[in-house]
Amino acid sequence: MNNYPLNSRPDPQQTGRTQPAPWRPKKRKKHTGAIIGAACAGVAAGVLVMSLWALPSMKQQPAAAPEVTVSSAPAPEETPAATQIEGGAGISITNPNNPVPEIAETAGKSVVSVQIYNRAYVSGQQPIDQAVGAGSGFVISDDGLIMTNHHVVEGGNRIQVVTADGKEYEAEVVGSDPNTEVALLRVQGLDLPALPLGNSDEARTGEMVIAVGNPINESLNGTVTVGYLSGVGREMDLNDTGVTVPMLQTDAAINPGNSGGPLLNSNGEVIGITTMKTVFAGVSDSGNAIAAEGIGYAVPITTAMNIANQILETGSVPMPVRPGIGFTYRPVDAQDAQMWGVPQGIMIAGVASGSPADRAGLREQDVIVSLDGVDLTGGAEVPTFESKNVGDVVSAVVWRSGRTYDVEFVLADLNSLE
């Protein structure tokens, strides 16, 4: 995964579609007491680390991107939003000085293991199931709706849910969104209570949190970890889709298999879906990877519930228009520039096939020193294109092999790219 997306976040004003009313948590009675907690559970994912190789040759002037014509349909009339999921009843905490055991015991009953299989059929034989992945999930409504991560359910055709007491159920995918890593499952006859849903918009750095999940293998189901919120609003591109999501960062121990489990506050309310962790912090002067510890991320529950309500209402998540160039990058600071013999700016890490960047001849390890009039050699913030439209022209200055080139990109809708 790449943590440095260039492409802008979706702008609801540009979608041409009706959006359901934003999900808001229902008000609950506050439980007093010390704040105890745990971190987000997630699948291991590293921060992009690159080393500089010999830059390939480049024509003196890359070809300009052709004009892109996009027709937009008129927006449909507004329709009432779907009934909002409110989650379960609040957890009664009798020991506010240490609420973790009570939260773990109560919430743990509503956390499930999600097993993913590829089922193959051979004539005259019983179906053969091949395990392809596993993760965690948690109940968000009493009629058997389970929330988990998109990457947990991706890649299989049979999903099995295993409860804390070992009961097995078949599950169906209601809908899934790779941009926010939210997926909804439904299980008939599950009969488990829904977890209470908190307000992630009110989450604060330094707050203690609790994560419950199923790391590594079935023998560790129901594992509880405790940590702090290390930060809020960390912008992440979760699946290199060009859409960034403001994530909750935590320092609790997380491992593969925890993905999709709940991150709870000290009142026992879900404030996030544990999703991923960073395992590399960079590269040493000798070229060895530097390990990162205690950097995990969770999708805020407010974001997740807005996506869940869209899935329930329409069966999918509408894709807004996303004007962009179609490349990913990593910053080149002064230390990198000196070590690699390149200018400061942003180094291209990947180019989307058929994108404006691809058509203009951009390549991996090119360095952009200026973009849309912003000089990037001094560490300035990389411009986004939220205020621009598909078809607008954006200029750049690109460095390659000791020479710089003026390049123009015609912004395209990144949803149209493969």
Buried (B, 14 or more C-beta within 10 A) or exposed (E): BBBBBBBBBBBEEBBEBBBBEEBBBEEBEEBEBEBBBBBBBBBBBBBBEBEBEEBEEBEEEBEBBEEBEEEEEEEEEEEEBBEBBBBBEBBEBEEBEEBBEBBBEBBBBBBBBBBBBBEEEEEEEEEEBEEBBBBBBBBBBBEBBBBBBBBBBBEBEBBBBBBBEEEEBEBEBBBBBBBBBBBBBBBEEBEBBBBBBBBBEEBEEEBBBBBBBBBEEEEEBBBBBBBBBBBBEBEBBBBBBBBBBBBBBBBBBBBBBBBBBBBBBBBBBBBBBBBBBBBBBEBEEEEEEEEBEBBBBBBBBBBBBBBBBBBBBBEEBBBBBBBBBBBBBBEBEEEBBEEBEBBBBBBBBEBBEEBBBBBBBBBBBBBBBBBBEEEBBEEEEBBBBEEBEBBBBBEBBBBBEEEEBEBBBBBBBBBBBE
